[in-house]
Amino acid sequence: IQGSLRNLFKQLGGGLALLVASLEGGKFNEVALAELAAQSDTTATELADVLTRDFDVSFQQGHQLAAALVMHQQAREQALQAATPEDLAAIGGPQLAVNTLQDALSPQAFISRRNGFGGPARSSLKPQVMHAEHQLNVQLGSLQKHHQKLVDARERLRARKEAARSKV
């Protein structure tokens, strides 16, 4: 089992190295990414959450309404973000204010609302990265101390071995 675990960790290390190489120094076209997100249905789940959280719609019904709105928009060859409160009402959903529906369907608003630990909001990323760097440095320091203890123990064993040989 140790050999299998060693191989697993080796593969994981290789995968992480590949990920780092792919992202390190990478430049992302934020405008193009925002345009792609605006044309996707990525915020359908957020709409379902808003309906459940703020409009007393059951979880299941919220997701059914979001799925129905996606299909409604696709049938009209329009992006989900172009949906209007009238579109939502036409499929049986509650009447929402224009800005409420737009906010629920906005990828940018979706991201900025997720500002807790682990969230993608810009306001939370810097503290998260700083925390991760601090933890990494603490763990690196601990690893270096343990490594030095092992090096010292190996040297003591070698010295004892040499001392035992010289007595023989």
N, C-alpha and C positions, 0 to 999 in steps of 0.2 A: 504494500500500500504506500510505503514511503516513496518508492520510485514513481508511482502514479501521481502522488501529490507534488513531487519535485517537478515532473513534467507539466502538471497543471499550472503551477506557479511560474514556470518558465514561459509557457504560452501566454499567461496573463501578463507577465512582464513585457513580452514582445508586443502584445496587443496595446498595452498602455503606451509603450514607446512609439508605436505607430500613430496612436491618437495624438500624442504630444507633438510628434513631427508634423502631423497634419494641421494642427491648430496653432502651433508656435509661430508667431510672426504673421499669422494669417490676416488677410484683409477681407472684410465682408462688405459687400455692397448693400448697405442698410436700406437704401431706397428701393432697390430691386426686391430685397427680401420682404419689405413692407408691402410692396405692390402684390407680390405672390400671396402673402398672408391675407390681403384684402380680397383676393379672388378665391380663397379657399373657404371651406366650411368649418374651419378649425374652431370657431367660437360657438358652434351649435350647442356644445355642452354647457358653455357659460350661459347661454340663453336659457337652457333648461334649469340651471342653478338659480338664475335671477327669478324665473317664474315660480320656482319652488320657494325660494327664500323670501321674496318680496310680494308675491301675489297670491299666496295661499293655494297654490296648485300642488297636487301631490307630486312626489318624485317621478313616479311612472308617467303621469300625465304630462309633466314638464318635458320629459324626454320624448314622449310621443309627439307633442306639439312641435318641439324643435326639429324632429325628424320630418314631420309633415311640412314644416316651413322650408326645410332644405329641398325636399322633393318639389314643393310648389315653385320655388325659385328656379330649380333646375329645369322644370317643365317650361318655364318662361325664358330660359336661357339667361338668367340674371344671377349675379353673385348673391350670396346670403346677406352680405352687408348692405345690399340695395333694398332689402325688404322694408316695407312700411308697416306702421301699426294696422293699417287696413288689411295688408296681406296676412298678418298674424290673426286678426279678427276673422278673416274669411275662412281660416282653417279651424276655427273654434277656440282660438286663444283669447285671453283677456285683452281689453283695450289698454294699450300702453301709450304714454306720451312719446313723441318722436325722439326726444333726446334720451329717454330711458332705453328705448329699443336700440338706438344707434350706439349708446354706451355699452349695452349688453353684447352687441355684435362687433364691436371694435377690437381688433387684436391689440392695439396699443393700450386701450383702457384695460383689457383683460390682463395684460402683462403688468401694468402699473399697480393694479389692485393686489397682485401677489407680491407683497413687500415684506412678508415674514421670512424667517430663516428658511432657506432652501428655495425661496421664490425667485423668479427671474427679473423682478423690477430693478431698474438701475439703482434706485435708492438703497436697495438691500445688498446688491452684489459686492460693492467695495468692502463693507464690513465683513461679509462672509469670506471673501478672499483673504482679507487681513487676518481673520480668525484662523482660517485654514493654514496660512503661512506660519502663524505663531505656533499652532499645534504641530506642524511639520518640523519646525525648528526645535521645539521641546522634545519631540520624539527622536529627532536626529541626534540631539545632545545625549539622550538616554542610550541610543544605539551605540554611539561612539564610546560612552563609558563602559558599556557591556563588552564591546569589542576590545577595548584596552584591557579589561579584566581577563578576557580569554587569552590575549597575547601574553600578558604577565604570567598567567597560570601555565601556559605552554612553555615559557622560558624557564619557570621554576622546575617544571617536570624535566626539561632537557638538562638543566643543571644537576638535578638529582640523579638522572640517568648517567651523566658523565662522572659524577662523584662516585656512584656505585661501580662503574666500570674501572675507575682508577684504583679502587680498593681491591679489585680482583687480580 
